[in-house]
Amino acid sequence: MDCVEVKSCHGGGSLNLRVTSRASDETLFIATLTDPPFHGEVGASTYVVGPISAFFREMAEAWTGWDGAKSWTSIDGDLNLSATITRLGQVALTIELAALTSSMSTHLALEAGSLEQIARDVAQVFEPGTFPE
């Protein structure tokens, strides 16, 4: 498996992460953000900042809530993820894509109860062998 899709539980928004290459210290991937009628994508890297799967795993481990925002940003700043959670377990995942001449951002709504499965799916793509498929 080399891609994973995170879908909003409200509306048609989604984030697709597709791995394009792997090395011992870096995974290159394409992040595609769709929020009809808008669509955008950027290339991103885990170099220095660590796997994006760690961001999703941290949210899953704190599914009952956390203070402030959890975030992950690619080394070049082309992809930025930030998540907050309400007392009712509604997660707002903000995704920002930035390119030289344009940018796009949207919010995906996630349920706290879905965070573990999302984290597992992302880990299967970014950390092969971590979880049995």
C-alpha positions as YAML, in Angstrom:
chain: A
units: angstrom
residues:
- id: 1
  name: MET
  ca: [0.00, 0.00, 0.00]
- id: 2
  name: ASP
  ca: [1.48, 3.36, -0.97]
- id: 3
  name: CYS
  ca: [-1.44, 5.75, -0.37]
- id: 4
  name: VAL
  ca: [-4.00, 6.57, 2.26]
- id: 5
  name: GLU
  ca: [-7.05, 8.82, 2.25]
- id: 6
  name: VAL
  ca: [-8.37, 10.72, 5.26]
- id: 7
  name: LYS
  ca: [-11.97, 11.77, 4.69]
- id: 8
  name: SER
  ca: [-14.00, 14.37, 6.51]
- id: 9
  name: CYS
  ca: [-17.04, 12.98, 8.33]
- id: 10
  name: HIS
  ca: [-18.93, 16.12, 7.18]
- id: 11
  name: GLY
  ca: [-18.90, 17.24, 3.56]
- id: 12
  name: GLY
  ca: [-16.77, 15.93, 0.73]
- id: 13
  name: GLY
  ca: [-13.32, 17.04, 1.84]
- id: 14
  name: SER
  ca: [-10.41, 14.62, 1.89]
- id: 15
  name: LEU
  ca: [-6.64, 14.42, 2.20]
- id: 16
  name: ASN
  ca: [-4.80, 11.80, 0.14]
- id: 17
  name: LEU
  ca: [-1.18, 10.96, 1.00]
- id: 18
  name: ARG
  ca: [0.73, 8.99, -1.65]
- id: 19
  name: VAL
  ca: [4.32, 7.85, -1.08]
- id: 20
  name: THR
  ca: [6.57, 8.35, -4.10]
- id: 21
  name: SER
  ca: [9.93, 7.21, -2.67]
- id: 22
  name: ARG
  ca: [11.56, 6.00, 0.53]
- id: 23
  name: ALA
  ca: [15.04, 6.21, 1.99]
- id: 24
  name: SER
  ca: [16.33, 5.40, 5.46]
- id: 25
  name: ASP
  ca: [16.00, 9.03, 6.62]
- id: 26
  name: GLU
  ca: [13.22, 10.35, 4.40]
- id: 27
  name: THR
  ca: [9.93, 9.53, 2.74]
- id: 28
  name: LEU
  ca: [8.80, 11.66, -0.18]
- id: 29
  name: PHE
  ca: [5.08, 11.90, -0.82]
- id: 30
  name: ILE
  ca: [2.35, 13.82, -2.59]
- id: 31
  name: ALA
  ca: [-0.39, 15.38, -0.46]
- id: 32
  name: THR
  ca: [-3.60, 15.96, -2.38]
- id: 33
  name: LEU
  ca: [-6.32, 18.05, -0.81]
- id: 34
  name: THR
  ca: [-9.83, 17.92, -2.22]
- id: 35
  name: ASP
  ca: [-12.66, 20.06, -0.95]
- id: 36
  name: PRO
  ca: [-15.15, 20.42, -3.81]
- id: 37
  name: PRO
  ca: [-14.97, 22.37, -5.97]
- id: 38
  name: PHE
  ca: [-11.30, 22.94, -5.02]
- id: 39
  name: HIS
  ca: [-8.38, 20.58, -5.54]
- id: 40
  name: GLY
  ca: [-4.66, 21.03, -4.89]
- id: 41
  name: GLU
  ca: [-1.51, 19.03, -4.29]
- id: 42
  name: VAL
  ca: [2.06, 19.51, -3.12]
- id: 43
  name: GLY
  ca: [5.12, 17.34, -2.78]
- id: 44
  name: ALA
  ca: [6.33, 16.90, 0.79]
- id: 45
  name: SER
  ca: [9.09, 15.19, 2.73]
- id: 46
  name: THR
  ca: [9.48, 13.66, 6.17]
- id: 47
  name: TYR
  ca: [13.18, 14.61, 6.23]
- id: 48
  name: VAL
  ca: [14.21, 16.03, 9.62]
- id: 49
  name: VAL
  ca: [10.58, 16.52, 10.81]
- id: 50
  name: GLY
  ca: [9.85, 12.79, 11.10]
- id: 51
  name: PRO
  ca: [7.01, 10.65, 9.81]
- id: 52
  name: ILE
  ca: [3.59, 12.20, 9.37]
- id: 53
  name: SER
  ca: [2.25, 8.98, 10.91]
- id: 54
  name: ALA
  ca: [3.58, 10.16, 14.30]
- id: 55
  name: PHE
  ca: [1.20, 13.16, 14.10]
- id: 56
  name: PHE
  ca: [-1.81, 10.90, 13.55]
- id: 57
  name: ARG
  ca: [-0.62, 8.43, 16.21]
- id: 58
  name: GLU
  ca: [-0.35, 11.26, 18.79]
- id: 59
  name: MET
  ca: [-3.95, 12.25, 18.08]
- id: 60
  name: ALA
  ca: [-5.14, 8.64, 18.39]
- id: 61
  name: GLU
  ca: [-3.32, 8.18, 21.70]
- id: 62
  name: ALA
  ca: [-5.00, 11.34, 23.05]
- id: 63
  name: TRP
  ca: [-8.43, 10.61, 21.57]
- id: 64
  name: THR
  ca: [-10.18, 11.73, 24.77]
- id: 65
  name: GLY
  ca: [-8.83, 15.25, 24.23]
- id: 66
  name: TRP
  ca: [-5.75, 17.44, 24.36]
- id: 67
  name: ASP
  ca: [-4.96, 21.08, 25.05]
- id: 68
  name: GLY
  ca: [-4.17, 23.45, 22.21]
- id: 69
  name: ALA
  ca: [-3.26, 22.23, 18.75]
- id: 70
  name: LYS
  ca: [-1.17, 19.31, 17.57]
- id: 71
  name: SER
  ca: [0.75, 20.04, 14.39]
- id: 72
  name: TRP
  ca: [3.07, 18.65, 11.73]
- id: 73
  name: THR
  ca: [4.84, 20.73, 9.06]
- id: 74
  name: SER
  ca: [7.05, 19.52, 6.23]
- id: 75
  name: ILE
  ca: [10.60, 20.83, 6.26]
- id: 76
  name: ASP
  ca: [9.94, 23.26, 3.40]
- id: 77
  name: GLY
  ca: [6.56, 24.39, 4.76]
- id: 78
  name: ASP
  ca: [4.61, 23.25, 1.70]
- id: 79
  name: LEU
  ca: [2.35, 21.07, 3.88]
- id: 80
  name: ASN
  ca: [1.06, 22.04, 7.30]
- id: 81
  name: LEU
  ca: [-1.36, 19.98, 9.41]
- id: 82
  name: SER
  ca: [-2.90, 21.22, 12.63]
- id: 83
  name: ALA
  ca: [-5.56, 19.54, 14.77]
- id: 84
  name: THR
  ca: [-7.72, 20.64, 17.66]
- id: 85
  name: ILE
  ca: [-10.43, 18.73, 19.51]
- id: 86
  name: THR
  ca: [-13.62, 19.83, 21.24]
- id: 87
  name: ARG
  ca: [-14.95, 18.46, 24.52]
- id: 88
  name: LEU
  ca: [-17.46, 16.48, 22.46]
- id: 89
  name: GLY
  ca: [-14.72, 14.62, 20.58]
- id: 90
  name: GLN
  ca: [-14.97, 16.50, 17.28]
- id: 91
  name: VAL
  ca: [-11.53, 16.93, 15.70]
- id: 92
  name: ALA
  ca: [-10.88, 19.84, 13.34]
- id: 93
  name: LEU
  ca: [-7.96, 18.93, 11.08]
- id: 94
  name: THR
  ca: [-6.67, 22.02, 9.27]
- id: 95
  name: ILE
  ca: [-4.63, 21.31, 6.16]
- id: 96
  name: GLU
  ca: [-2.63, 24.02, 4.43]
- id: 97
  name: LEU
  ca: [-0.90, 23.52, 1.09]
- id: 98
  name: ALA
  ca: [1.53, 26.19, -0.09]
- id: 99
  name: ALA
  ca: [3.30, 26.49, -3.42]
- id: 100
  name: LEU
  ca: [5.36, 29.29, -4.92]
- id: 101
  name: THR
  ca: [2.41, 31.16, -6.39]
- id: 102
  name: SER
  ca: [-0.66, 29.84, -4.58]
- id: 103
  name: SER
  ca: [-1.97, 28.27, -1.43]
- id: 104
  name: MET
  ca: [-5.01, 26.35, -0.24]
- id: 105
  name: SER
  ca: [-6.37, 25.42, 3.14]
- id: 106
  name: THR
  ca: [-9.41, 23.64, 4.46]
- id: 107
  name: HIS
  ca: [-10.73, 21.90, 7.53]
- id: 108
  name: LEU
  ca: [-11.67, 18.24, 7.73]
- id: 109
  name: ALA
  ca: [-13.97, 17.09, 10.53]
- id: 110
  name: LEU
  ca: [-12.91, 13.82, 12.16]
- id: 111
  name: GLU
  ca: [-14.57, 11.90, 14.97]
- id: 112
  name: ALA
  ca: [-12.36, 11.02, 17.94]
- id: 113
  name: GLY
  ca: [-13.47, 7.40, 17.64]
- id: 114
  name: SER
  ca: [-12.01, 7.18, 14.12]
- id: 115
  name: LEU
  ca: [-8.53, 8.42, 15.05]
- id: 116
  name: GLU
  ca: [-7.10, 4.98, 15.87]
- id: 117
  name: GLN
  ca: [-8.06, 3.54, 12.48]
- id: 118
  name: ILE
  ca: [-6.78, 6.62, 10.66]
- id: 119
  name: ALA
  ca: [-3.47, 6.37, 12.54]
- id: 120
  name: ARG
  ca: [-3.16, 2.68, 11.64]
- id: 121
  name: ASP
  ca: [-3.92, 3.37, 7.97]
- id: 122
  name: VAL
  ca: [-1.36, 6.19, 7.79]
- id: 123
  name: ALA
  ca: [1.25, 4.06, 9.60]
- id: 124
  name: GLN
  ca: [0.76, 1.21, 7.12]
- id: 125
  name: VAL
  ca: [1.73, 3.62, 4.33]
- id: 126
  name: PHE
  ca: [4.51, 5.57, 6.06]
- id: 127
  name: GLU
  ca: [5.88, 2.85, 8.35]
- id: 128
  name: PRO
  ca: [5.46, -0.42, 6.44]
- id: 129
  name: GLY
  ca: [5.54, -3.44, 8.73]
- id: 130
  name: THR
  ca: [4.34, -1.52, 11.80]
- id: 131
  name: PHE
  ca: [0.86, -3.05, 11.69]
- id: 132
  name: PRO
  ca: [-0.28, -6.22, 9.97]
- id: 133
  name: GLU
  ca: [-2.50, -5.46, 6.99]
...
